[in-house]
């Protein structure tokens, strides 16, 4: 029997693809993990924006097969950057020609005179590839707000394919031939929120094999027994989707302090009584530390609703002690007004969500450690998958592919890959 820890998208996906009997243990009262939705007072909100960027048509067909086609929106992404109180198209490095003349010249000069240096960290990579001005005007301040850490702590490839790379030639060409395409130029979303993807996947399995409000306490990897707050469960294989350092602790594997780090994100979902001025953007990046949030997303623009519905994200260090929610709400509303995103709209409803962990900090030490510890646990039939289970930066589709890949490899009894590219 396969014991699956966590009824998020990775755990449920694995249950979809395995041929073995399974049991899913979920500590919360409902499935979905961070892929959840609140529907209230006419608003549809997720645990922040969860939009599916499908690269593989067969995965999209599989995930969406139990969702009413008329409820799906296939949207073209439109994103901008709020920079010095004006909007610049994303990605910043390909649209420096939209800046004021002097700033444009600074960016262009630094781009072509950046000192040659082999980068080791994310910050060094940005300076080396794009120059001082592009780095310091957007990429450094924005990502410091997002990750809530010194960017020298991150590996140069911490964002992988999700970092909007552009050569000097592509940047110059974009001055005349606009091309802001990225990995997520189009995305799919349900009018009923991201939970519909979870419900679709759940329809393919026996839901009686999921138990809720049950928390994993420890794992005896030798005897193959998982201890929860309710019972002891014997398993043949254990598939974990919980955060990787948490799994190590529950398995009794010691690891150095500080080896794994992450940020946490406070998300405000806000519903207003009428539309705002922005009727186009899917989301907006905000690098300035003048504003508390690093990103604002528009559910109403994606779903063509007649009332403004936003998600607003604020990054914090892992150990930050947060204030009261009302204090942050007041600051968020003030900053939204200062940024011109809201004016005289009235707030009808809101909710606050803390994502902890949110974005993991990927560096050379953590990459090596995850690989090493995964190999060690695999010898005892313990496998860790998912964004937090593999301690990585990936899309929801990547989680599904990793689960599918692991299920197939266990069927074939072939070596287990630690990550799907």
Protein Blocks (a to p, Z undefined) as FASTA:
>chain_A
ZZdehjafklmmmmmmpcbdcddddfbfbehijmccddeehiacdehjaddddfblklmm
mmmmmgcfklpccddddddddeehiacdddfklmmmmpcfklmmmmmmmmmmcccdddfb
fklmmmmmnojklmmmmmmmmmmmmnopafklpcfklnmmmlccddfklmmmmmmmgcfb
dfklpccddfkbjklmmmmmmmmpcfklpcehiacfbdcfknopacdfkbccddfbdcdf
bdfklmmmmnopacdehkagcddddddddddfbdcfblkbmbdcdfbfkbmbfbdcdfkl
mnopabdcddddddddfklccddfklmmmmmmmmmmmnomackbccfbdcddddddfbdc
ddfklmmmmmmmmmmmmmnopacedjklnopaddfklmmmmmmmmmmmmmnopacdfbdZ
Z
